[in-house]
């Protein structure tokens, strides 16, 4: 909880219900829960809040205002990556591939697949700079893997990684990304915070108690009442038969 509090905007920390909702959205579900699971959950939470969901908004705004928008998601962890494995694919590390670092075989030991991925990056970027379309090659042909345009209707992006990842099940084209989590940050959570913004602590506690009463206590009361009625029915039946 302390780790989450250190990473969130201050206004979110003022609403206990908002903080509880964030924890509920990202807490690990697979048992047994290991410390690394919480670490990964924090990583996903911060990545969604600070990067992914904001990029989604920018891409959508650009597309809705007439801009040709192409969205990519870089998911390959390079073999030359020096950071710990738990950190995954770091923000900005696709730049090495865009500028052809894997092709410098005298200094680096990237794999053949990574060299091919670097070629793909450079081709897409050069095509886009030249024509505004990353798929259109200088000779008028098109790239083998067509990069779809990102629109409000489709929200499609290209997943840029090595071929072996695709063979292992990684999708070439995705939708979103992280649509469910970004809907939480951009829609559900702001509405939730607005709903409780003017609610004092005492009123909040009263509402929480009322919720527990409606969903827990009243259910238990109904159960016991039904058991009581059955008991009374049996009791009166025994009395009429002279067994009481």
Biotite code that builds the C-alpha atoms (Angstrom):
import biotite.structure as struc

atoms = struc.array([
    struc.Atom([0.000, 0.000, 0.000], chain_id="A", res_id=1, res_name="UNK", atom_name="CA", element="C"),
    struc.Atom([2.849, 2.388, 0.818], chain_id="A", res_id=2, res_name="UNK", atom_name="CA", element="C"),
    struc.Atom([4.441, 1.692, -2.574], chain_id="A", res_id=3, res_name="UNK", atom_name="CA", element="C"),
    struc.Atom([1.192, 2.502, -4.358], chain_id="A", res_id=4, res_name="UNK", atom_name="CA", element="C"),
    struc.Atom([0.759, 5.713, -2.370], chain_id="A", res_id=5, res_name="UNK", atom_name="CA", element="C"),
    struc.Atom([4.230, 6.902, -3.357], chain_id="A", res_id=6, res_name="UNK", atom_name="CA", element="C"),
    struc.Atom([3.424, 6.478, -7.055], chain_id="A", res_id=7, res_name="UNK", atom_name="CA", element="C"),
    struc.Atom([-0.042, 8.010, -7.324], chain_id="A", res_id=8, res_name="UNK", atom_name="CA", element="C"),
    struc.Atom([-1.145, 11.641, -7.784], chain_id="A", res_id=9, res_name="UNK", atom_name="CA", element="C"),
    struc.Atom([-2.023, 13.335, -4.497], chain_id="A", res_id=10, res_name="UNK", atom_name="CA", element="C"),
    struc.Atom([-5.704, 13.865, -5.328], chain_id="A", res_id=11, res_name="UNK", atom_name="CA", element="C"),
    struc.Atom([-6.208, 10.114, -5.667], chain_id="A", res_id=12, res_name="UNK", atom_name="CA", element="C"),
    struc.Atom([-4.811, 9.517, -2.196], chain_id="A", res_id=13, res_name="UNK", atom_name="CA", element="C"),
    struc.Atom([-7.459, 11.793, -0.671], chain_id="A", res_id=14, res_name="UNK", atom_name="CA", element="C"),
    struc.Atom([-10.228, 9.397, -1.724], chain_id="A", res_id=15, res_name="UNK", atom_name="CA", element="C"),
    struc.Atom([-9.948, 6.060, 0.143], chain_id="A", res_id=16, res_name="UNK", atom_name="CA", element="C"),
    struc.Atom([-12.520, 4.536, -2.194], chain_id="A", res_id=17, res_name="UNK", atom_name="CA", element="C"),
    struc.Atom([-10.404, 5.494, -5.219], chain_id="A", res_id=18, res_name="UNK", atom_name="CA", element="C"),
    struc.Atom([-7.299, 3.954, -3.674], chain_id="A", res_id=19, res_name="UNK", atom_name="CA", element="C"),
    struc.Atom([-9.207, 0.771, -2.874], chain_id="A", res_id=20, res_name="UNK", atom_name="CA", element="C"),
    struc.Atom([-10.456, 0.633, -6.464], chain_id="A", res_id=21, res_name="UNK", atom_name="CA", element="C"),
    struc.Atom([-6.921, 0.935, -7.845], chain_id="A", res_id=22, res_name="UNK", atom_name="CA", element="C"),
    struc.Atom([-5.697, -1.884, -5.617], chain_id="A", res_id=23, res_name="UNK", atom_name="CA", element="C"),
    struc.Atom([-8.662, -4.024, -6.653], chain_id="A", res_id=24, res_name="UNK", atom_name="CA", element="C"),
    struc.Atom([-7.941, -3.384, -10.348], chain_id="A", res_id=25, res_name="UNK", atom_name="CA", element="C"),
    struc.Atom([-4.282, -4.397, -10.162], chain_id="A", res_id=26, res_name="UNK", atom_name="CA", element="C"),
    struc.Atom([-3.897, -6.817, -7.261], chain_id="A", res_id=27, res_name="UNK", atom_name="CA", element="C"),
    struc.Atom([-2.572, -10.249, -8.317], chain_id="A", res_id=28, res_name="UNK", atom_name="CA", element="C"),
    struc.Atom([-5.189, -12.979, -8.610], chain_id="A", res_id=29, res_name="UNK", atom_name="CA", element="C"),
    struc.Atom([-3.136, -16.135, -9.129], chain_id="A", res_id=30, res_name="UNK", atom_name="CA", element="C"),
    struc.Atom([-2.431, -17.985, -5.888], chain_id="A", res_id=31, res_name="UNK", atom_name="CA", element="C"),
    struc.Atom([-0.019, -18.259, -4.224], chain_id="A", res_id=32, res_name="UNK", atom_name="CA", element="C"),
    struc.Atom([0.890, -14.582, -4.570], chain_id="A", res_id=33, res_name="UNK", atom_name="CA", element="C"),
    struc.Atom([4.645, -13.960, -4.652], chain_id="A", res_id=34, res_name="UNK", atom_name="CA", element="C"),
    struc.Atom([6.455, -10.661, -3.971], chain_id="A", res_id=35, res_name="UNK", atom_name="CA", element="C"),
    struc.Atom([7.369, -10.517, -7.670], chain_id="A", res_id=36, res_name="UNK", atom_name="CA", element="C"),
    struc.Atom([3.646, -10.572, -8.515], chain_id="A", res_id=37, res_name="UNK", atom_name="CA", element="C"),
    struc.Atom([3.131, -7.347, -6.582], chain_id="A", res_id=38, res_name="UNK", atom_name="CA", element="C"),
    struc.Atom([6.196, -5.871, -8.281], chain_id="A", res_id=39, res_name="UNK", atom_name="CA", element="C"),
    struc.Atom([4.749, -6.693, -11.700], chain_id="A", res_id=40, res_name="UNK", atom_name="CA", element="C"),
    struc.Atom([1.378, -5.268, -10.654], chain_id="A", res_id=41, res_name="UNK", atom_name="CA", element="C"),
    struc.Atom([3.010, -1.979, -9.629], chain_id="A", res_id=42, res_name="UNK", atom_name="CA", element="C"),
    struc.Atom([4.892, -1.910, -12.920], chain_id="A", res_id=43, res_name="UNK", atom_name="CA", element="C"),
    struc.Atom([1.671, -2.383, -14.913], chain_id="A", res_id=44, res_name="UNK", atom_name="CA", element="C"),
    struc.Atom([-0.178, 0.204, -12.838], chain_id="A", res_id=45, res_name="UNK", atom_name="CA", element="C"),
    struc.Atom([2.466, 2.883, -13.297], chain_id="A", res_id=46, res_name="UNK", atom_name="CA", element="C"),
    struc.Atom([2.932, 2.056, -16.979], chain_id="A", res_id=47, res_name="UNK", atom_name="CA", element="C"),
    struc.Atom([-0.793, 2.385, -17.664], chain_id="A", res_id=48, res_name="UNK", atom_name="CA", element="C"),
    struc.Atom([-1.143, 5.592, -15.657], chain_id="A", res_id=49, res_name="UNK", atom_name="CA", element="C"),
    struc.Atom([1.943, 7.420, -16.892], chain_id="A", res_id=50, res_name="UNK", atom_name="CA", element="C"),
    struc.Atom([2.425, 6.108, -20.432], chain_id="A", res_id=51, res_name="UNK", atom_name="CA", element="C"),
    struc.Atom([0.019, 3.760, -22.196], chain_id="A", res_id=52, res_name="UNK", atom_name="CA", element="C"),
    struc.Atom([-3.312, 5.411, -21.430], chain_id="A", res_id=53, res_name="UNK", atom_name="CA", element="C"),
    struc.Atom([-1.987, 8.893, -22.199], chain_id="A", res_id=54, res_name="UNK", atom_name="CA", element="C"),
    struc.Atom([-0.509, 7.714, -25.500], chain_id="A", res_id=55, res_name="UNK", atom_name="CA", element="C"),
    struc.Atom([-3.892, 6.166, -26.337], chain_id="A", res_id=56, res_name="UNK", atom_name="CA", element="C"),
    struc.Atom([-5.565, 9.536, -25.772], chain_id="A", res_id=57, res_name="UNK", atom_name="CA", element="C"),
    struc.Atom([-3.041, 11.394, -27.935], chain_id="A", res_id=58, res_name="UNK", atom_name="CA", element="C"),
    struc.Atom([-3.333, 8.855, -30.756], chain_id="A", res_id=59, res_name="UNK", atom_name="CA", element="C"),
    struc.Atom([-7.118, 8.964, -30.636], chain_id="A", res_id=60, res_name="UNK", atom_name="CA", element="C"),
    struc.Atom([-7.223, 12.776, -30.573], chain_id="A", res_id=61, res_name="UNK", atom_name="CA", element="C"),
    struc.Atom([-4.853, 13.008, -33.532], chain_id="A", res_id=62, res_name="UNK", atom_name="CA", element="C"),
    struc.Atom([-6.899, 10.490, -35.505], chain_id="A", res_id=63, res_name="UNK", atom_name="CA", element="C"),
    struc.Atom([-10.236, 12.147, -34.727], chain_id="A", res_id=64, res_name="UNK", atom_name="CA", element="C"),
    struc.Atom([-8.844, 15.493, -35.907], chain_id="A", res_id=65, res_name="UNK", atom_name="CA", element="C"),
    struc.Atom([-7.888, 14.172, -39.315], chain_id="A", res_id=66, res_name="UNK", atom_name="CA", element="C"),
    struc.Atom([-4.318, 13.075, -38.702], chain_id="A", res_id=67, res_name="UNK", atom_name="CA", element="C"),
    struc.Atom([-3.065, 9.815, -40.214], chain_id="A", res_id=68, res_name="UNK", atom_name="CA", element="C"),
    struc.Atom([-2.128, 7.917, -37.083], chain_id="A", res_id=69, res_name="UNK", atom_name="CA", element="C"),
    struc.Atom([-0.043, 4.745, -36.781], chain_id="A", res_id=70, res_name="UNK", atom_name="CA", element="C"),
    struc.Atom([0.364, 3.166, -33.356], chain_id="A", res_id=71, res_name="UNK", atom_name="CA", element="C"),
    struc.Atom([3.053, 0.624, -32.454], chain_id="A", res_id=72, res_name="UNK", atom_name="CA", element="C"),
    struc.Atom([3.726, -1.468, -29.369], chain_id="A", res_id=73, res_name="UNK", atom_name="CA", element="C"),
    struc.Atom([7.330, -2.636, -28.930], chain_id="A", res_id=74, res_name="UNK", atom_name="CA", element="C"),
    struc.Atom([7.330, -5.907, -26.981], chain_id="A", res_id=75, res_name="UNK", atom_name="CA", element="C"),
    struc.Atom([10.725, -7.490, -27.690], chain_id="A", res_id=76, res_name="UNK", atom_name="CA", element="C"),
    struc.Atom([13.261, -7.683, -24.878], chain_id="A", res_id=77, res_name="UNK", atom_name="CA", element="C"),
    struc.Atom([16.610, -7.345, -26.643], chain_id="A", res_id=78, res_name="UNK", atom_name="CA", element="C"),
    struc.Atom([19.344, -9.892, -26.020], chain_id="A", res_id=79, res_name="UNK", atom_name="CA", element="C"),
    struc.Atom([21.732, -6.994, -25.329], chain_id="A", res_id=80, res_name="UNK", atom_name="CA", element="C"),
    struc.Atom([19.462, -5.631, -22.612], chain_id="A", res_id=81, res_name="UNK", atom_name="CA", element="C"),
    struc.Atom([21.496, -5.054, -19.435], chain_id="A", res_id=82, res_name="UNK", atom_name="CA", element="C"),
    struc.Atom([18.653, -4.282, -17.037], chain_id="A", res_id=83, res_name="UNK", atom_name="CA", element="C"),
    struc.Atom([17.164, -7.040, -14.815], chain_id="A", res_id=84, res_name="UNK", atom_name="CA", element="C"),
    struc.Atom([14.729, -9.376, -16.568], chain_id="A", res_id=85, res_name="UNK", atom_name="CA", element="C"),
    struc.Atom([11.810, -8.393, -14.311], chain_id="A", res_id=86, res_name="UNK", atom_name="CA", element="C"),
    struc.Atom([11.929, -4.895, -15.838], chain_id="A", res_id=87, res_name="UNK", atom_name="CA", element="C"),
    struc.Atom([10.802, -6.331, -19.183], chain_id="A", res_id=88, res_name="UNK", atom_name="CA", element="C"),
    struc.Atom([10.893, -4.059, -22.246], chain_id="A", res_id=89, res_name="UNK", atom_name="CA", element="C"),
    struc.Atom([11.896, -0.566, -21.162], chain_id="A", res_id=90, res_name="UNK", atom_name="CA", element="C"),
    struc.Atom([10.424, 2.645, -22.499], chain_id="A", res_id=91, res_name="UNK", atom_name="CA", element="C"),
    struc.Atom([12.479, 4.043, -25.366], chain_id="A", res_id=92, res_name="UNK", atom_name="CA", element="C"),
    struc.Atom([14.565, 0.956, -26.112], chain_id="A", res_id=93, res_name="UNK", atom_name="CA", element="C"),
    struc.Atom([13.129, 0.641, -29.614], chain_id="A", res_id=94, res_name="UNK", atom_name="CA", element="C"),
    struc.Atom([15.367, 3.596, -30.535], chain_id="A", res_id=95, res_name="UNK", atom_name="CA", element="C"),
    struc.Atom([18.321, 1.178, -30.715], chain_id="A", res_id=96, res_name="UNK", atom_name="CA", element="C"),
    struc.Atom([16.482, -0.702, -33.457], chain_id="A", res_id=97, res_name="UNK", atom_name="CA", element="C"),
    struc.Atom([15.307, 2.413, -35.300], chain_id="A", res_id=98, res_name="UNK", atom_name="CA", element="C"),
    struc.Atom([18.898, 3.629, -35.712], chain_id="A", res_id=99, res_name="UNK", atom_name="CA", element="C"),
    struc.Atom([20.243, 0.198, -36.668], chain_id="A", res_id=100, res_name="UNK", atom_name="CA", element="C"),
    struc.Atom([22.337, -0.703, -33.637], chain_id="A", res_id=101, res_name="UNK", atom_name="CA", element="C"),
    struc.Atom([21.763, -4.476, -34.158], chain_id="A", res_id=102, res_name="UNK", atom_name="CA", element="C"),
    struc.Atom([23.453, -4.162, -37.578], chain_id="A", res_id=103, res_name="UNK", atom_name="CA", element="C"),
    struc.Atom([26.732, -3.094, -35.973], chain_id="A", res_id=104, res_name="UNK", atom_name="CA", element="C"),
    struc.Atom([28.122, -6.609, -35.590], chain_id="A", res_id=105, res_name="UNK", atom_name="CA", element="C"),
    struc.Atom([31.599, -5.385, -34.634], chain_id="A", res_id=106, res_name="UNK", atom_name="CA", element="C"),
    struc.Atom([30.377, -3.873, -31.366], chain_id="A", res_id=107, res_name="UNK", atom_name="CA", element="C"),
    struc.Atom([27.185, -5.779, -30.560], chain_id="A", res_id=108, res_name="UNK", atom_name="CA", element="C"),
    struc.Atom([26.013, -9.377, -30.612], chain_id="A", res_id=109, res_name="UNK", atom_name="CA", element="C"),
    struc.Atom([22.359, -9.114, -31.553], chain_id="A", res_id=110, res_name="UNK", atom_name="CA", element="C"),
    struc.Atom([20.659, -12.145, -33.095], chain_id="A", res_id=111, res_name="UNK", atom_name="CA", element="C"),
    struc.Atom([19.766, -12.521, -36.764], chain_id="A", res_id=112, res_name="UNK", atom_name="CA", element="C"),
    struc.Atom([16.098, -12.045, -35.864], chain_id="A", res_id=113, res_name="UNK", atom_name="CA", element="C"),
    struc.Atom([16.897, -8.796, -34.098], chain_id="A", res_id=114, res_name="UNK", atom_name="CA", element="C"),
    struc.Atom([18.776, -7.550, -37.143], chain_id="A", res_id=115, res_name="UNK", atom_name="CA", element="C"),
    struc.Atom([15.706, -8.307, -39.276], chain_id="A", res_id=116, res_name="UNK", atom_name="CA", element="C"),
    struc.Atom([13.536, -6.466, -36.754], chain_id="A", res_id=117, res_name="UNK", atom_name="CA", element="C"),
    struc.Atom([15.845, -3.455, -37.004], chain_id="A", res_id=118, res_name="UNK", atom_name="CA", element="C"),
    struc.Atom([15.425, -3.483, -40.797], chain_id="A", res_id=119, res_name="UNK", atom_name="CA", element="C"),
    struc.Atom([11.645, -3.489, -40.323], chain_id="A", res_id=120, res_name="UNK", atom_name="CA", element="C"),
    struc.Atom([11.844, -0.510, -37.990], chain_id="A", res_id=121, res_name="UNK", atom_name="CA", element="C"),
    struc.Atom([13.993, 1.504, -40.370], chain_id="A", res_id=122, res_name="UNK", atom_name="CA", element="C"),
    struc.Atom([11.791, 0.639, -43.342], chain_id="A", res_id=123, res_name="UNK", atom_name="CA", element="C"),
    struc.Atom([8.594, 1.678, -41.553], chain_id="A", res_id=124, res_name="UNK", atom_name="CA", element="C"),
    struc.Atom([10.095, 4.926, -40.250], chain_id="A", res_id=125, res_name="UNK", atom_name="CA", element="C"),
    struc.Atom([11.692, 5.884, -43.565], chain_id="A", res_id=126, res_name="UNK", atom_name="CA", element="C"),
    struc.Atom([8.490, 5.141, -45.489], chain_id="A", res_id=127, res_name="UNK", atom_name="CA", element="C"),
    struc.Atom([6.457, 7.238, -43.082], chain_id="A", res_id=128, res_name="UNK", atom_name="CA", element="C"),
    struc.Atom([8.894, 10.158, -43.294], chain_id="A", res_id=129, res_name="UNK", atom_name="CA", element="C"),
    struc.Atom([8.853, 9.922, -47.086], chain_id="A", res_id=130, res_name="UNK", atom_name="CA", element="C"),
    struc.Atom([5.134, 9.408, -47.805], chain_id="A", res_id=131, res_name="UNK", atom_name="CA", element="C"),
    struc.Atom([3.181, 9.609, -44.558], chain_id="A", res_id=132, res_name="UNK", atom_name="CA", element="C"),
    struc.Atom([2.442, 5.885, -44.897], chain_id="A", res_id=133, res_name="UNK", atom_name="CA", element="C"),
    struc.Atom([4.823, 3.418, -43.173], chain_id="A", res_id=134, res_name="UNK", atom_name="CA", element="C"),
    struc.Atom([3.733, 0.625, -45.519], chain_id="A", res_id=135, res_name="UNK", atom_name="CA", element="C"),
    struc.Atom([4.569, 2.239, -48.885], chain_id="A", res_id=136, res_name="UNK", atom_name="CA", element="C"),
    struc.Atom([8.064, 1.450, -50.150], chain_id="A", res_id=137, res_name="UNK", atom_name="CA", element="C"),
    struc.Atom([10.036, 3.751, -52.497], chain_id="A", res_id=138, res_name="UNK", atom_name="CA", element="C"),
    struc.Atom([9.309, 1.476, -55.494], chain_id="A", res_id=139, res_name="UNK", atom_name="CA", element="C"),
    struc.Atom([5.555, 1.673, -54.926], chain_id="A", res_id=140, res_name="UNK", atom_name="CA", element="C"),
    struc.Atom([5.224, -1.767, -53.348], chain_id="A", res_id=141, res_name="UNK", atom_name="CA", element="C"),
    struc.Atom([4.002, -2.335, -49.808], chain_id="A", res_id=142, res_name="UNK", atom_name="CA", element="C"),
    struc.Atom([5.545, -3.981, -46.766], chain_id="A", res_id=143, res_name="UNK", atom_name="CA", element="C"),
    struc.Atom([4.768, -7.635, -46.080], chain_id="A", res_id=144, res_name="UNK", atom_name="CA", element="C"),
    struc.Atom([3.273, -6.831, -42.680], chain_id="A", res_id=145, res_name="UNK", atom_name="CA", element="C"),
    struc.Atom([0.787, -4.036, -43.269], chain_id="A", res_id=146, res_name="UNK", atom_name="CA", element="C"),
    struc.Atom([0.666, -1.538, -40.405], chain_id="A", res_id=147, res_name="UNK", atom_name="CA", element="C"),
    struc.Atom([-3.012, -0.543, -40.030], chain_id="A", res_id=148, res_name="UNK", atom_name="CA", element="C"),
    struc.Atom([-4.051, 3.029, -39.407], chain_id="A", res_id=149, res_name="UNK", atom_name="CA", element="C"),
    struc.Atom([-5.196, 3.764, -35.860], chain_id="A", res_id=150, res_name="UNK", atom_name="CA", element="C"),
    struc.Atom([-8.800, 5.033, -35.807], chain_id="A", res_id=151, res_name="UNK", atom_name="CA", element="C"),
    struc.Atom([-11.529, 5.499, -33.224], chain_id="A", res_id=152, res_name="UNK", atom_name="CA", element="C"),
    struc.Atom([-13.468, 2.621, -34.767], chain_id="A", res_id=153, res_name="UNK", atom_name="CA", element="C"),
    struc.Atom([-10.650, 0.059, -34.912], chain_id="A", res_id=154, res_name="UNK", atom_name="CA", element="C"),
    struc.Atom([-7.988, 1.204, -32.401], chain_id="A", res_id=155, res_name="UNK", atom_name="CA", element="C"),
    struc.Atom([-5.560, -1.183, -34.108], chain_id="A", res_id=156, res_name="UNK", atom_name="CA", element="C"),
    struc.Atom([-1.827, -1.102, -33.482], chain_id="A", res_id=157, res_name="UNK", atom_name="CA", element="C"),
    struc.Atom([1.123, -3.131, -34.734], chain_id="A", res_id=158, res_name="UNK", atom_name="CA", element="C"),
    struc.Atom([3.070, -5.305, -32.310], chain_id="A", res_id=159, res_name="UNK", atom_name="CA", element="C"),
    struc.Atom([6.754, -4.974, -33.212], chain_id="A", res_id=160, res_name="UNK", atom_name="CA", element="C"),
    struc.Atom([8.822, -7.951, -32.101], chain_id="A", res_id=161, res_name="UNK", atom_name="CA", element="C"),
    struc.Atom([10.904, -10.783, -33.579], chain_id="A", res_id=162, res_name="UNK", atom_name="CA", element="C"),
    struc.Atom([9.440, -13.542, -35.758], chain_id="A", res_id=163, res_name="UNK", atom_name="CA", element="C"),
    struc.Atom([9.912, -16.258, -33.122], chain_id="A", res_id=164, res_name="UNK", atom_name="CA", element="C"),
    struc.Atom([7.595, -14.332, -30.796], chain_id="A", res_id=165, res_name="UNK", atom_name="CA", element="C"),
    struc.Atom([4.900, -14.364, -33.475], chain_id="A", res_id=166, res_name="UNK", atom_name="CA", element="C"),
    struc.Atom([5.435, -18.101, -33.939], chain_id="A", res_id=167, res_name="UNK", atom_name="CA", element="C"),
    struc.Atom([5.031, -18.546, -30.182], chain_id="A", res_id=168, res_name="UNK", atom_name="CA", element="C"),
    struc.Atom([1.619, -16.871, -30.260], chain_id="A", res_id=169, res_name="UNK", atom_name="CA", element="C"),
    struc.Atom([2.259, -13.132, -30.109], chain_id="A", res_id=170, res_name="UNK", atom_name="CA", element="C"),
    struc.Atom([-0.204, -11.205, -32.251], chain_id="A", res_id=171, res_name="UNK", atom_name="CA", element="C"),
    struc.Atom([1.025, -9.066, -35.129], chain_id="A", res_id=172, res_name="UNK", atom_name="CA", element="C"),
    struc.Atom([-1.928, -6.684, -34.858], chain_id="A", res_id=173, res_name="UNK", atom_name="CA", element="C"),
    struc.Atom([-3.613, -5.779, -31.573], chain_id="A", res_id=174, res_name="UNK", atom_name="CA", element="C"),
    struc.Atom([-6.485, -3.593, -30.404], chain_id="A", res_id=175, res_name="UNK", atom_name="CA", element="C"),
    struc.Atom([-6.123, -0.985, -27.675], chain_id="A", res_id=176, res_name="UNK", atom_name="CA", element="C"),
    struc.Atom([-3.680, -1.469, -26.116], chain_id="A", res_id=177, res_name="UNK", atom_name="CA", element="C"),
    struc.Atom([-4.750, -2.021, -22.477], chain_id="A", res_id=178, res_name="UNK", atom_name="CA", element="C"),
    struc.Atom([-8.305, -0.878, -23.227], chain_id="A", res_id=179, res_name="UNK", atom_name="CA", element="C"),
    struc.Atom([-9.851, -2.239, -20.022], chain_id="A", res_id=180, res_name="UNK", atom_name="CA", element="C"),
    struc.Atom([-7.232, -0.680, -17.751], chain_id="A", res_id=181, res_name="UNK", atom_name="CA", element="C"),
    struc.Atom([-7.327, 2.663, -19.585], chain_id="A", res_id=182, res_name="UNK", atom_name="CA", element="C"),
    struc.Atom([-11.109, 2.742, -19.334], chain_id="A", res_id=183, res_name="UNK", atom_name="CA", element="C"),
    struc.Atom([-10.627, 2.359, -15.582], chain_id="A", res_id=184, res_name="UNK", atom_name="CA", element="C"),
    struc.Atom([-8.166, 5.288, -15.374], chain_id="A", res_id=185, res_name="UNK", atom_name="CA", element="C"),
    struc.Atom([-9.889, 7.634, -17.803], chain_id="A", res_id=186, res_name="UNK", atom_name="CA", element="C"),
    struc.Atom([-13.574, 6.934, -17.170], chain_id="A", res_id=187, res_name="UNK", atom_name="CA", element="C"),
    struc.Atom([-14.440, 4.886, -14.089], chain_id="A", res_id=188, res_name="UNK", atom_name="CA", element="C"),
    struc.Atom([-11.967, 6.357, -11.607], chain_id="A", res_id=189, res_name="UNK", atom_name="CA", element="C"),
    struc.Atom([-12.626, 10.061, -12.439], chain_id="A", res_id=190, res_name="UNK", atom_name="CA", element="C"),
    struc.Atom([-16.384, 9.475, -12.155], chain_id="A", res_id=191, res_name="UNK", atom_name="CA", element="C"),
    struc.Atom([-15.884, 7.654, -8.873], chain_id="A", res_id=192, res_name="UNK", atom_name="CA", element="C"),
    struc.Atom([-13.736, 10.454, -7.459], chain_id="A", res_id=193, res_name="UNK", atom_name="CA", element="C"),
    struc.Atom([-16.241, 13.082, -8.590], chain_id="A", res_id=194, res_name="UNK", atom_name="CA", element="C"),
    struc.Atom([-19.068, 11.177, -6.923], chain_id="A", res_id=195, res_name="UNK", atom_name="CA", element="C"),
    struc.Atom([-17.314, 11.130, -3.538], chain_id="A", res_id=196, res_name="UNK", atom_name="CA", element="C"),
    struc.Atom([-15.461, 14.462, -3.827], chain_id="A", res_id=197, res_name="UNK", atom_name="CA", element="C"),
    struc.Atom([-17.833, 16.380, -1.535], chain_id="A", res_id=198, res_name="UNK", atom_name="CA", element="C"),
    struc.Atom([-18.487, 13.505, 0.795], chain_id="A", res_id=199, res_name="UNK", atom_name="CA", element="C"),
    struc.Atom([-17.055, 13.826, 4.299], chain_id="A", res_id=200, res_name="UNK", atom_name="CA", element="C"),
    struc.Atom([-15.416, 10.933, 6.125], chain_id="A", res_id=201, res_name="UNK", atom_name="CA", element="C"),
    struc.Atom([-18.398, 10.461, 8.437], chain_id="A", res_id=202, res_name="UNK", atom_name="CA", element="C"),
    struc.Atom([-20.845, 10.256, 5.544], chain_id="A", res_id=203, res_name="UNK", atom_name="CA", element="C"),
    struc.Atom([-18.515, 7.882, 3.703], chain_id="A", res_id=204, res_name="UNK", atom_name="CA", element="C"),
    struc.Atom([-18.367, 5.574, 6.715], chain_id="A", res_id=205, res_name="UNK", atom_name="CA", element="C"),
    struc.Atom([-22.157, 5.687, 6.960], chain_id="A", res_id=206, res_name="UNK", atom_name="CA", element="C"),
    struc.Atom([-22.501, 4.759, 3.284], chain_id="A", res_id=207, res_name="UNK", atom_name="CA", element="C"),
    struc.Atom([-20.045, 1.905, 3.664], chain_id="A", res_id=208, res_name="UNK", atom_name="CA", element="C"),
    struc.Atom([-21.941, 0.579, 6.684], chain_id="A", res_id=209, res_name="UNK", atom_name="CA", element="C"),
    struc.Atom([-25.218, 0.897, 4.773], chain_id="A", res_id=210, res_name="UNK", atom_name="CA", element="C"),
    struc.Atom([-23.729, -1.057, 1.888], chain_id="A", res_id=211, res_name="UNK", atom_name="CA", element="C"),
    struc.Atom([-22.574, -3.822, 4.225], chain_id="A", res_id=212, res_name="UNK", atom_name="CA", element="C"),
    struc.Atom([-26.001, -3.885, 5.870], chain_id="A", res_id=213, res_name="UNK", atom_name="CA", element="C"),
    struc.Atom([-27.785, -4.192, 2.525], chain_id="A", res_id=214, res_name="UNK", atom_name="CA", element="C"),
    struc.Atom([-25.456, -6.830, 1.101], chain_id="A", res_id=215, res_name="UNK", atom_name="CA", element="C"),
    struc.Atom([-24.345, -8.792, 4.158], chain_id="A", res_id=216, res_name="UNK", atom_name="CA", element="C"),
    struc.Atom([-26.454, -8.240, 7.250], chain_id="A", res_id=217, res_name="UNK", atom_name="CA", element="C"),
    struc.Atom([-29.862, -8.235, 5.566], chain_id="A", res_id=218, res_name="UNK", atom_name="CA", element="C"),
    struc.Atom([-28.964, -11.406, 3.658], chain_id="A", res_id=219, res_name="UNK", atom_name="CA", element="C"),
    struc.Atom([-28.011, -13.142, 6.901], chain_id="A", res_id=220, res_name="UNK", atom_name="CA", element="C"),
    struc.Atom([-31.168, -11.851, 8.559], chain_id="A", res_id=221, res_name="UNK", atom_name="CA", element="C"),
    struc.Atom([-33.351, -13.267, 5.791], chain_id="A", res_id=222, res_name="UNK", atom_name="CA", element="C"),
    struc.Atom([-31.585, -16.613, 6.062], chain_id="A", res_id=223, res_name="UNK", atom_name="CA", element="C"),
    struc.Atom([-32.136, -16.838, 9.825], chain_id="A", res_id=224, res_name="UNK", atom_name="CA", element="C"),
    struc.Atom([-35.736, -15.694, 9.475], chain_id="A", res_id=225, res_name="UNK", atom_name="CA", element="C"),
    struc.Atom([-36.456, -18.463, 6.957], chain_id="A", res_id=226, res_name="UNK", atom_name="CA", element="C"),
    struc.Atom([-34.887, -20.984, 9.324], chain_id="A", res_id=227, res_name="UNK", atom_name="CA", element="C"),
    struc.Atom([-37.023, -19.611, 12.166], chain_id="A", res_id=228, res_name="UNK", atom_name="CA", element="C"),
    struc.Atom([-40.219, -19.976, 10.107], chain_id="A", res_id=229, res_name="UNK", atom_name="CA", element="C"),
    struc.Atom([-39.362, -23.579, 9.279], chain_id="A", res_id=230, res_name="UNK", atom_name="CA", element="C"),
    struc.Atom([-38.697, -24.269, 12.950], chain_id="A", res_id=231, res_name="UNK", atom_name="CA", element="C"),
    struc.Atom([-42.035, -22.744, 13.945], chain_id="A", res_id=232, res_name="UNK", atom_name="CA", element="C"),
    struc.Atom([-43.858, -24.798, 11.312], chain_id="A", res_id=233, res_name="UNK", atom_name="CA", element="C"),
    struc.Atom([-42.362, -28.035, 12.606], chain_id="A", res_id=234, res_name="UNK", atom_name="CA", element="C"),
    struc.Atom([-43.023, -27.006, 16.220], chain_id="A", res_id=235, res_name="UNK", atom_name="CA", element="C"),
    struc.Atom([-46.724, -26.309, 15.648], chain_id="A", res_id=236, res_name="UNK", atom_name="CA", element="C"),
    struc.Atom([-47.086, -29.524, 13.660], chain_id="A", res_id=237, res_name="UNK", atom_name="CA", element="C"),
    struc.Atom([-45.612, -31.534, 16.531], chain_id="A", res_id=238, res_name="UNK", atom_name="CA", element="C"),
    struc.Atom([-47.893, -29.723, 19.008], chain_id="A", res_id=239, res_name="UNK", atom_name="CA", element="C"),
    struc.Atom([-51.009, -30.672, 17.059], chain_id="A", res_id=240, res_name="UNK", atom_name="CA", element="C"),
    struc.Atom([-49.890, -34.296, 17.000], chain_id="A", res_id=241, res_name="UNK", atom_name="CA", element="C"),
    struc.Atom([-49.480, -34.274, 20.775], chain_id="A", res_id=242, res_name="UNK", atom_name="CA", element="C"),
    struc.Atom([-45.737, -34.598, 20.761], chain_id="A", res_id=243, res_name="UNK", atom_name="CA", element="C"),
    struc.Atom([-44.976, -31.285, 22.372], chain_id="A", res_id=244, res_name="UNK", atom_name="CA", element="C"),
])
